[in-house]
């Protein structure tokens, strides 16, 4: 069995595509996945499967749209192995996520898009926003005192945003601990 983290894009955001986590867990268990757990209600699933990441991603994406009443244009599933998630955290820019009282830090996971292309959707505001490309991720940091001036929200209006899913740095680190402890 392989342990995976699934990042579900487009569920339980802004009152759209509501999926109760208990129903999601039960549905995935009914499909044969093992050790299914969720972390907060924003689309983070940990599970075990003998299948490949690609197979699990395809199956879960299809199962979500089939079982739940969802806008399937928004739904995507990214499957990460423990090594991939460990690499995202281990390869962060120096100091990233280490000053939560000063900066709001996010990992923006990429789904079928390379970092160079994804970066074209960002227009960081000098002195407020910083972004760095990584392997399958964009690291985004915003000055907490200037959140209202941040341009991160401009990314959401970009067509490229359909190929991204955002997790706070704290959530990302917590998911790594949960995945590693399986």
N, C-alpha and C positions, 0 to 999 in steps of 0.2 A: 504494500500500500504506500502511496505517495501522499504526503501532506501538502496542502495548497492553501493559499490565501486567495479568495476571489473578491475583487473589487467590482461591485455592481454599479454601473453608471446610470444615473437617471431615476433612481427610486427614492421615495420619501423625501423629495426636495420641493420646497415651496408648495406643499399641499398636493402635489401631483404624484401619480404612480405610487399610491400608498400600498405597501405590503407589510402586514404585521409580521414581526420576526418569528413568532411561534409558528405561524402558518408556513413561512418560508422554510424554517428548519424541518418541519414535518414533511413538506413536499419533497425536499431534497433527500431526506431519509427514505421516503417512499420510492425514490428513483434509484436507490441502492447505495447512496453515498454514506460513508461512515464518519463517526466522530464529528458530526455537524454542530457547529456553534456559530453564534453571531456576536458581533461587538458593536454596540450602539446601533441605532436604527438607520444608519446612513449607507447601508449596503456593503458591509464587511462580513464575509463568511469564511470560516475556517472549516476544512473538511478533509477527509482521506478518500482516495480513489486509486484503483490500479491503472486508470486511464492516463493518457498523456495530457499536458496542459491544454493543448489545442482541442482535444476531444472533450474534455471537461467543459471548457469555455463554450463550445458549440452546443453541447447538450443542455447546459444550464441556461444559456441565453434563450434557446428554443422553448425550454420548459417554463421559463418565466412568462414569456409572451403567451404561451398556450394556457397556462393555469390562471394567471392574474389579468385583470382588466388594465392593460398598460398601453401607453403611447409607445409603440415599439420602435419609433424613430429615435427615441431617446435612450433606449436600453442597449447597453453593451456590457460584456463581462471580460475582465482582465484577470487571468490566472497567473499567480506568481508562486514560484517555489521558495522554500526557506532561503536558499542561496541567493536568489534574485532580490528578495527583500533585504537580506543582510547586506548585499552589495549596494543597494540604494542608500542605506543608512551609513555604511562604511565609507562611501565615496562622496559624502556631503561636502560642500565647501567648508573651509576652515571657519569655525565659530558659528556655523549655521545651526539654528535651533537652541543655542546655548544661552540666550538672553531673552527669555519669554516675557519679561517685564518691559523690555524695550522694543522688541520686534515680534511681529506675528509671522510665523514661518509655516509654509505649506509645501508638501510634495505634490506636484501635479503629474500624475501618472499618464503616460502616453499609450494610446491604443491604436496601433497600425499607422503611426506617424513618427517620423524621425525628429529628434530634438531641433535640428536646424530649421526645419519647416515649421514646427510648433512655435519656435521663438518669433517668427514673423507676426504672430498674433499679439505679441506683448509690446507695449509702449511704456516702459517704466518711466515714472516721473523722477527726475533727478532729486536726490536727497530724501525720497520717500520709498521708492521701490527698487529692489534689486532682483535680478533673475540670473540663474546659471544653468547651462545644459548639463545633463547627466545621461547615464545609460538607461534609456526608457523613461526618463523623468526630467521635469524642469523643477528646479528648486526656486521657490519664490519667497521673498522676505519683504515685509512692509513695516515701516516705522509705526509703532502702535499709536503714538501721539498724533499721527497724521493719517490715520486710516481713511478718513473722509476725502483725502486728496489722492489716495492710491488709484492707480489705473488698472489694477487687477480685474476690476469688473468689466473693463473693455474687452477682455479676453472672452467673456461669456457671450458677447454679441458677435464674435467671430465665427464663421462657418467651421473653422478648425476646432472649435470647442467641443464638437461632437466626437472628437478623437482624444478627449482628455477627461480625467476624473480627479478631483482634488480631495486630498486628505490633509488635515492639520498635521504638523510635525509630531505633536504629542500623540495623536491617534496612530500615526505611522510607527512610532517607536513602540507603543503599546501592542500593536498588531505583531510586530517582530517578536516581542517577548512571549505573546500567546502562541505564536506559531512554533517558536523554538522549544516551548515546554510540552509539546505534543509527543 
